[in-house]
Amino acid sequence: MKLKRSGRMVDLTAYLLHHPHQLIPLSYFVERYESAKSSISEDLAIIKDHFEQHGLGLVQTVPGAAGGVKYIPGIDQAEAETTVSELIQLLEDPSRILPGGYLYVTDIIGNPRLVNQVGRLFSSIFSSRKIDVVMTIATKGIPLAYAVASYLNVPVVVVRSNSRVTEGSTVSINYVSGSTKRIQTMALARRSIKQGARVLIIDDFMKAGGTIKGMISLIEEFQAHIEGIGVLVEAQEVSERLVDDYVSIARLAKVNEKENRIEVEKGNYFLNGGNA
């Protein structure tokens, strides 16, 4: 399609935003817009500068016959701070307190805009690593995992507490819950992860880390490799943490049912280089 430069720039920008972490040959854009390669290169240089100035990520060009252009999503410090602050403010709402000191977070997990921003936060942290698949456990971690995977342009696999006929043969393991110390079971379809795959674990909440430790053991059963762990909220008051190397967006410091008060802090996201 032959477009004026303004229209071509808009379409080119939209294409890159919708195809992250994908190496696209310049010849594709030459044919798509019926324009000279030099014109496309100039457009990409302008887009690259704009993305970097506004913290939208990086536009990388790869020279050579097998090269092209690749968009790496990112988020700048100010926008990351705003997202984390919004999440903390929502979590500190005392109406979220449930019996037993639990918190109601379904509305947060179900907020597409906020979950999408969290996906950008995690993807910016792990974008430099080679990720083949994002893993989570049913059910609340699923929206977060898909948000992260959409920015990394990789598939999602969901670990469940039992096998399903529709998933074919599965691999099951027993693990000890870090908080309850009870033995539980998790299962994953054999076709979900290839041998040698590099896996990113994403979960909504981590207390002692028993569930994530179980997923790590499951990954090992597939002879795959763990590349990173991201959790939306971690609990602070834990006697023994079973997982050490992880990235958290927020930290639940205290839930006081008697005083109807919740204290939430920033997680370790910014300590792990959480900015574009």
TANORUR-V123385 format. One line per field, one symbol per residue. ss: DSSP state (H for helix, E for strand, - for the rest). phi: phi as a letter, one per 40 degrees, with the letter a starting at -180 (. if undefined). psi: psi as a letter, one per 30 degrees, with the letter a starting at -180 (. if undefined). A space follows every 50 residues. Layout:
ss->???
phi->???
psi->???
//
This chain:
ss->----HHHHHHHHHHHHHH-----E-HHHHHHHH---HHHHHHHHHHHHHH HHH---EEEEEE-----EEEEEE---HHHHHHHHHHHHHHH--HHHEE-- -EE--HHHH--HHHHHHHHHHHHHHH------EEEEE---HHHHHHHHHH HH--EEEEEE----HHH--EEEEEEE------EEEEEEE--------EEE EEEEEE---HHHHHHHHHHHH---EEEEEEEEEEE-----------EEEE EEEEEE----EEEEEE---HHH----
phi->.cbcdcccccccccccccbcfbcbcccccdccbfbccccccccccccdcc cccbgchbbbbbchcccibbbbcaacdccccccccccccccccccccbdg gcbcbdcccccdccccccdcdccccbccccbcabbabcbcccdccccccc ccgbcbbbcbcacbdcbgcbbbbcabccccgccbbbbaccccbcdgcbbb cbacabccgcccccccccccccfbbcbibbbcbbcccbcaccbbcabbcb bccabbcccfbbbbbcccdcccgcac
psi->kklleeeeeeeeeeeeefhlhkjkkffeeeeeghlleeeeeeeeeeeeee eeeghfakjkkjllegabkkkjkakleeeeeeeeeeeeeeffjfffklkg glkjgeeefgjeeeeeeeeeeeeeegffljkfkkklkkeffeeeeeeeee ffhllkkkklfllkefgaklkklklkkfefgkklkklkkffeklkflkkk kklekkcfgeeeeeeeeeeefghakkflkkkekkkeikekkfkejlkkel kjekjjeeghkkkklkageffghil.
//
